[in-house]
């Protein structure tokens, strides 16, 4: 009868355990010296060797012919523990035996001497699933068990265990196994099983297993069902990584701001039985890959995909600013959260795709910052080009407009302030205001206190009204920045350092006509770009 690989190749000695040298060395030394604890706690993520080490330890303390601290795996006791015929080693699944009555039965059994072995060993797996009453019932026995009893507790969620249990156990933390160690073990198993596994395929399996040897052997078993050499392509197909071009297509539609195309792709996937939660989850993982490609030089070590996809991920990451990628991940996470409580999962997914494709549909500060960052990226990459001579000739001014007047005489500029006085009358400044004279000095001091805020203060001025310092700025985001965090406090400190006075900080709002239309916050930025002779090209 065929036995799956992760069971067939389960470690039988401490030396067989992969990726846990500190744990195995300590346990091996304890067995050799006879300094055994009455209770052990093994904690760590799945597939890292907790239960395997528990069984090896149970065999080692009961082995009739131990070999340098390891079980011999040949004596009657070792074979009986492996096949479950020795009743003195009891494995308990706390997920299904988590009541007070189960622990009471365990306490009564623990008082009896072992039938055949030297020690009665209780291996309690997923111990965090025990009820509060069961933990309380276990406390006394766990603290002072009979001399012939050993407890080995295993859990993936140690934070759920009471402190009273933790203090009574000798704790060992199992780390996620390194991909290189998993790959070496896979190559050894494949050689023994005569499987054509390549080094690249082994490394991809190791990275997909997320530090779990059991998951890696299970995936190797799945790959063995395919014909041909077990390389990256075959592992990708077996693991479901192949055929993910739709993620690149969806991201391309988002990058092009083509919401209609994104919805068409989502509709095709929906008709092919792709769940919307799965689609958004995979799209979130894809944007994570783009984030890593934009942020980390050796991003290939952190992304789980075939090497052939790395270049495509890097190329697509260049189409987004980092701020837009982070905003997309926030939108997708919010949509996934709404899928669990919403009525129509498809509608929630389509709304998320439209927000990703058209940032103007998302009006929160996070999305606005993303749009500003995207404009800066397009300026840096040359998406905005200088206007040609022909478009300048086609001015919107009517043909009958009079020729421009000749330059005014030298004394004409003396009359220029008149329109400014009229404008001031249209939007009167608050009474008792004066321009703050040391604002530039305060900004220099602010650079040493709150450097991230300084770029948002560019071009700003300040006026004083009593003990109130009002900041004038064309930056639409400044008010939100001052309302969050400690930015306003930093400005207070900078002003105090240069003046010795403590002001309250506020934003100067000039009066506007009541019927003035509301403008998009980015229109000012676009207008300034046009005034500098920059032609705006829609991407």
C-alpha positions in Angstrom: 0.0 0.0 0.0 1.4 3.4 -1.0 2.4 5.7 1.8 2.5 9.4 1.3 6.0 10.9 1.4 5.6 13.1 4.4 4.7 10.0 6.5 7.2 7.8 4.9 10.1 10.2 5.4 9.1 11.5 8.9 12.3 11.9 11.0 13.1 8.9 13.2 16.1 10.4 15.0 17.1 13.9 16.2 19.6 14.0 13.4 16.9 13.6 10.8 15.0 16.7 11.9 15.7 19.5 9.4 16.2 23.1 10.3 15.9 22.9 14.1 19.5 22.5 15.3 19.1 24.3 18.6 16.0 22.3 19.6 17.5 18.9 18.6 20.9 19.6 20.3 19.2 20.5 23.6 16.9 17.5 23.6 19.7 15.2 22.6 21.9 16.5 25.4 19.0 16.1 28.0 18.5 12.5 27.0 22.2 11.6 27.1 22.7 13.2 30.5 19.5 12.0 32.0 18.4 15.5 32.9 14.9 15.2 31.6 12.1 17.6 32.4 8.6 16.3 33.4 6.9 18.6 30.9 7.9 20.0 27.5 6.2 22.6 25.3 6.9 22.6 21.6 5.6 25.7 19.8 5.9 26.9 16.2 4.2 27.1 12.8 2.8 24.0 11.1 5.1 21.4 9.5 8.3 22.4 11.4 8.8 19.1 13.3 7.0 19.6 16.6 5.1 16.2 16.6 8.0 14.4 15.0 10.4 15.6 17.8 7.8 14.6 20.4 7.6 11.1 19.1 11.4 10.9 18.8 11.7 12.0 22.4 9.1 9.5 23.6 11.1 6.7 21.9 14.5 8.0 23.2 13.4 7.9 26.8 12.0 4.4 26.5 14.5 2.9 24.0 16.0 -0.4 25.2 19.3 0.2 23.3 19.7 4.0 22.8 22.5 5.2 20.5 24.2 8.3 21.8 20.9 9.8 23.0 18.9 8.8 19.8 16.4 5.9 19.7 17.8 2.8 18.0 14.5 2.3 16.0 15.2 -1.4 16.0 14.2 -2.6 19.5 10.8 -3.8 20.4 9.9 -0.6 22.2 10.9 1.7 19.3 9.0 -0.4 16.8 5.9 -0.6 19.1 5.8 3.2 19.5 6.1 3.7 15.8 3.2 1.4 15.0 1.1 2.4 18.0 1.1 -0.9 19.7 2.8 0.4 22.9 0.0 1.8 25.0 2.2 3.7 27.3 2.8 6.5 24.7 -0.5 8.3 24.3 -1.2 10.9 21.6 -4.2 13.2 22.4 -5.7 15.6 19.9 -6.8 18.5 22.1 -9.0 19.9 19.3 -11.5 17.0 19.8 -10.7 16.0 23.4 -10.7 19.4 25.1 -13.2 19.0 27.9 -12.7 18.7 31.7 -13.7 15.0 31.6 -11.0 14.1 29.2 -8.3 15.7 31.4 -9.8 14.0 34.5 -9.5 10.6 32.7 -5.9 11.5 31.9 -5.1 12.3 35.5 -6.5 9.0 36.7 -4.5 7.0 34.1 -1.3 8.9 34.9 -1.3 7.3 38.4 -0.8 3.8 37.0 2.6 2.6 36.3 3.5 1.9 32.7 2.6 -1.5 31.3 5.7 -2.1 29.3 7.7 1.1 28.8 9.9 2.9 31.3 7.9 6.2 31.1 4.2 6.9 30.3 4.4 9.7 27.8 1.4 12.0 27.0 1.7 13.9 23.7 -1.1 16.6 23.6 -1.3 18.1 20.2 -2.9 21.5 19.6 -3.0 22.0 23.4 -4.3 25.6 23.0 -7.7 24.1 22.1 -8.3 22.9 25.7 -11.0 24.7 27.6 -10.4 26.8 30.6 -11.7 24.1 32.9 -9.5 21.5 31.2 -6.4 23.7 31.7 -7.3 24.1 35.4 -7.8 20.4 35.8 -4.3 19.8 34.2 -2.4 22.3 36.3 -1.6 20.2 39.4 -0.8 17.0 37.5 1.4 19.0 35.1 3.3 20.6 38.0 4.0 17.5 40.0 3.3 14.4 37.9 4.3 10.9 39.0 7.9 10.0 38.3 7.0 7.7 35.5 5.0 10.3 33.5 6.3 12.8 30.9 4.1 15.4 29.2 4.9 16.9 25.8 2.6 19.7 24.7 2.5 20.9 21.1 0.8 24.1 19.8 0.8 26.5 16.9 -0.7 29.3 19.0 1.3 29.6 22.2 -0.2 33.0 23.0 -3.5 31.2 23.8 -2.0 29.2 26.6 -2.4 30.4 30.2 0.7 31.7 32.0 0.2 29.0 34.6 0.7 26.3 32.0 3.7 28.1 30.4 5.5 28.4 33.7 5.3 24.6 34.3 6.9 23.6 31.0 10.3 23.6 29.4 9.6 25.6 26.2 11.2 25.0 22.7 10.4 27.3 19.8 10.5 25.7 16.3 11.4 28.2 13.6 10.2 28.1 10.0 12.7 26.0 8.1 14.9 27.9 5.6 14.2 27.3 1.9 17.8 26.0 1.3 17.4 23.3 4.0 14.0 22.2 2.6 15.4 22.1 -0.9 18.3 19.9 0.2 16.0 17.5 2.0 13.7 17.4 -1.1 16.6 16.5 -3.3 17.6 13.7 -1.0 14.1 12.3 -0.8 13.7 12.6 -4.6 17.0 10.7 -5.1 15.9 7.9 -2.8 12.5 7.8 -4.5 14.0 8.0 -8.0 12.1 11.2 -8.9 13.6 13.5 -11.6 13.6 16.7 -9.4 15.8 19.6 -10.5 17.5 22.0 -8.1 15.3 24.9 -9.5 12.2 22.8 -8.9 13.2 21.9 -5.4 13.9 25.6 -4.5 10.5 26.6 -5.9 8.8 23.9 -3.8 10.7 25.1 -0.8 9.7 28.7 -1.2 6.0 27.7 -1.8 6.0 25.6 1.4 6.5 28.7 3.6 8.9 27.0 5.9 6.9 23.8 6.4 8.6 20.5 5.6 5.3 18.6 5.6 3.8 21.0 3.0 7.0 20.7 0.8 6.8 16.9 0.8 3.1 17.0 0.1 3.7 19.2 -2.9 6.6 16.9 -4.1 4.1 14.1 -3.9 1.7 16.1 -6.1 4.4 16.8 -8.6 5.3 13.1 -8.8 1.9 12.4 -10.4 3.0 14.4 -13.5 5.1 12.9 -16.2 8.5 14.4 -17.1 11.2 16.2 -15.4 10.2 18.0 -12.2 11.5 21.5 -13.1 10.1 25.0 -12.3 7.5 24.7 -15.1 6.1 21.4 -13.8 6.1 22.6 -10.1 4.3 25.8 -11.2 1.6 23.8 -12.9 1.2 21.4 -10.0 1.0 24.3 -7.5 -1.4 26.3 -9.5 1.0 29.1 -10.3 0.8 28.5 -14.1 -1.8 30.4 -16.0 -1.8 33.6 -13.9 -1.6 35.9 -16.9 -5.0 37.3 -15.9 -3.3 39.0 -12.9 -0.9 40.8 -15.2 -3.8 41.7 -17.5 -5.9 43.1 -14.7 -2.9 45.2 -13.4 -2.3 46.4 -17.0 -5.9 47.6 -17.2 -5.5 49.4 -13.8 -2.2 51.0 -14.9 -3.9 52.3 -18.1 -6.9 53.5 -16.1 -9.1 51.4 -18.2 -12.0 50.5 -15.9 -14.1 48.9 -18.6 -11.3 46.5 -19.5 -10.8 45.5 -15.9 -14.5 44.8 -15.5 -14.6 42.7 -18.7 -11.7 40.6 -17.4 -13.4 40.2 -14.0 -16.6 39.1 -15.8 -14.7 36.5 -17.8 -13.1 35.1 -14.7 -16.4 35.1 -12.8 -18.1 33.1 -15.7 -15.2 30.6 -15.4 -16.1 29.9 -11.8 -13.4 32.1 -10.2 -14.7 33.4 -6.8 -14.4 37.1 -6.2 -12.7 36.6 -2.9 -10.1 34.4 -4.5 -9.6 37.0 -7.3 -9.1 39.9 -4.9 -6.8 37.9 -2.7 -4.6 36.9 -5.7 -4.6 40.4 -7.0 -3.6 41.6 -3.5 -0.7 39.2 -3.6 0.3 40.4 -7.0 0.4 44.0 -5.9 2.5 42.9 -2.9 5.0 41.5 -5.5 4.9 44.9 -7.3 5.5 46.6 -3.9 8.6 44.4 -3.2 9.9 45.0 -6.8 9.7 48.7 -6.2 11.2 48.6 -2.7 13.7 45.8 -2.3 16.8 45.4 -4.5 16.9 41.6 -4.1 13.1 41.3 -4.5 13.4 37.9 -6.2 14.3 36.3 -2.8 11.0 37.5 -1.3 8.6 36.8 -4.2 7.3 33.2 -4.6 7.1 32.7 -8.4 9.0 31.1 -11.2 12.2 33.1 -12.1 10.7 33.7 -15.6 8.1 35.9 -14.0 10.5 38.2 -12.1 11.3 40.4 -15.1 7.6 40.8 -16.0 6.8 41.8 -12.3 9.6 44.4 -12.4 8.4 45.8 -15.7 4.9 46.1 -14.4 6.0 47.7 -11.1 7.6 50.5 -13.1 4.1 51.5 -14.3 3.0 52.4 -10.8 4.3 54.7 -8.1 4.9 53.1 -4.8 2.1 55.3 -3.2 -0.4 54.0 -5.8 0.6 50.4 -5.2 0.1 50.9 -1.4 -3.2 52.6 -2.0 -4.3 49.7 -4.3 -3.4 47.2 -1.5 -5.5 49.2 1.0 -8.5 49.2 -1.4 -8.2 45.5 -2.0 -8.0 44.7 1.7 -11.0 46.9 2.5 -12.9 45.1 -0.3 -12.0 41.7 1.1 -13.2 42.7 4.5 -16.5 43.9 2.9 -16.9 40.6 1.1 -17.4 38.8 4.4 -20.3 41.0 5.5 -21.7 42.3 2.2 -24.6 40.9 0.2 -23.2 41.0 -3.3 -19.5 39.9 -3.5 -19.3 40.5 -7.2 -20.5 44.1 -6.9 -17.9 44.8 -4.1 -15.1 43.4 -6.3 -16.2 45.5 -9.3 -16.3 48.6 -7.1 -12.8 47.9 -6.0 -11.5 47.4 -9.6 -13.1 50.7 -10.6 -11.5 52.6 -7.7 -8.2 51.1 -8.7 -8.6 52.1 -12.3 -9.9 55.6 -11.6 -8.3 57.2 -8.5 -10.6 60.2 -8.7 -13.4 57.9 -7.5 -11.6 57.4 -4.2 -11.8 60.7 -2.2 -10.0 59.9 1.0 -6.6 61.4 2.0 -4.8 58.2 1.3 -6.1 58.1 -2.3 -5.4 61.8 -2.8 -1.7 61.3 -1.7 -1.5 58.4 -4.2 -2.7 60.6 -7.0 -0.2 63.4 -6.2 2.6 60.8 -6.1 1.5 59.4 -9.4 1.7 62.9 -11.0 5.2 63.3 -9.6 6.2 59.9 -11.1 4.8 60.9 -14.5 6.8 64.2 -14.4 10.0 62.3 -13.4 9.5 59.7 -16.2 8.7 62.2 -18.9 5.0 61.5 -19.3 4.5 65.3 -19.3 6.2 66.8 -22.4 6.8 70.4 -23.3 4.2 71.8 -25.7 5.0 72.1 -29.4 4.8 75.3 -31.4 1.7 74.3 -33.3 -0.6 73.9 -30.3 0.5 77.3 -29.1 -0.6 78.9 -32.4 -4.1 77.5 -31.9 -4.9 79.8 -29.1 -8.5 79.8 -27.7 -8.6 83.6 -28.0 -11.1 84.9 -30.7 -9.6 86.1 -34.0 -11.0 89.6 -33.5 -9.2 90.1 -30.2 -7.2 93.3 -30.3 -3.4 93.3 -30.4 -1.7 93.4 -27.1 -1.0 96.9 -25.8 2.5 98.3 -26.0 4.6 98.2 -22.8 3.5 100.7 -20.2 5.8 103.6 -19.3 8.2 103.4 -16.4 5.7 105.0 -13.9 2.9 102.7 -14.8 3.8 99.9 -12.3 3.1 102.4 -9.5 -0.6 101.9 -10.2 -0.4 98.1 -10.2 -1.3 97.5 -6.5 -4.9 98.8 -7.2 -6.3 95.4 -8.3 -4.7 93.8 -5.2 -6.4 96.3 -3.0 -9.7 95.4 -4.7 -9.1 91.7 -4.2 -8.3 92.3 -0.5 -11.6 94.1 -0.2 -13.4 91.2 -1.8 -11.9 88.8 0.8 -11.1 90.9 3.9 -8.4 89.6 6.2 -9.3 89.1 9.8 -8.6 92.1 12.1 -5.5 92.6 14.1 -3.3 90.4 11.8 0.3 90.9 11.0 2.7 88.9 8.9 4.9 86.6 10.9 8.4 87.9 10.2 10.5 84.8 11.3 8.6 82.2 9.3 11.6 81.2 7.3 13.7 80.7 10.4 10.9 78.6 11.9 10.8 76.4 8.8 14.6 75.9 9.1 14.1 74.8 12.7 11.2 72.6 11.7 13.5 70.7 9.3 15.4 69.4 12.2 12.3 68.5 14.2 9.8 67.1 11.7 11.6 66.7 8.3 8.8 64.8 6.5 6.4 67.8 7.0 8.8 70.4 5.5 8.0 69.6 1.8 4.3 70.2 2.5 5.1 73.7 3.9 6.9 74.8 0.6 5.7 78.3 -0.4 3.7 78.9 2.8 3.4 82.0 4.8 2.2 82.8 8.3 0.2 85.6 9.9 -0.3 86.3 13.6 -3.6 87.0 15.3 -3.0 87.4 19.0 -1.7 84.1 20.2 -2.9 82.3 17.1 -0.4 81.5 14.2 -2.3 81.0 10.9 -0.5 79.2 8.1 -1.3 80.2 4.5 -0.5 77.5 2.0 -1.8 76.3 -1.4 -1.1 72.6 -0.4 -4.6 71.0 0.0 -3.1 68.2 2.1 -1.5 70.4 4.8 -4.6 70.7 6.9 -5.1 67.0 7.0 -1.4 66.6 8.0 -1.8 69.0 10.8 -4.9 67.3 12.1 -3.1 63.9 12.3 -0.1 62.9 14.5 2.1 65.5 16.2 2.8 67.7 13.2 1.1 70.8 14.8 3.0 70.3 18.0 6.3 70.2 16.0 5.4 73.6 14.4 4.6 75.0 17.8 8.0 73.9 19.1 9.9 75.3 16.0 8.1 78.7 16.4 8.9 78.8 20.1 12.6 78.1 19.5 12.9 81.1 17.2 10.6 83.5 19.1 10.3 82.4 22.6 6.5 82.6 22.3 4.0 79.8 22.3 1.3 80.1 19.6 -1.7 78.0 18.8 -1.5 76.7 15.2 -4.2 77.0 12.6 -4.9 77.2 8.9 -5.6 80.6 7.3 -8.8 80.3 5.2 -9.6 83.3 2.9 -13.2 84.0 2.2 -14.6 82.8 -1.1 -17.8 83.6 -3.0 -20.6 81.4 -1.8 -21.4 80.2 -5.3 -17.7 79.3 -6.2 -17.7 75.8 -7.7 -15.8 73.1 -5.8 -12.6 72.0 -7.6 -10.7 68.8 -7.6 -7.7 69.2 -5.2 -5.4 68.3 -8.1 -6.6 71.0 -10.4 -4.3 73.6 -8.8 -1.3 71.3 -9.4 -2.3 70.8 -13.0 -2.8 74.6 -13.5 0.6 75.3 -12.1 2.1 72.7 -14.4 0.4 74.3 -17.4 1.6 77.8 -16.4 5.1 76.5 -16.4 4.7 75.4 -20.1 4.2 71.7 -19.3 1.8 69.9 -21.6 -0.4 67.4 -19.8 -0.7 64.1 -21.6 -3.4 61.6 -20.3 -1.9 58.2 -19.8 
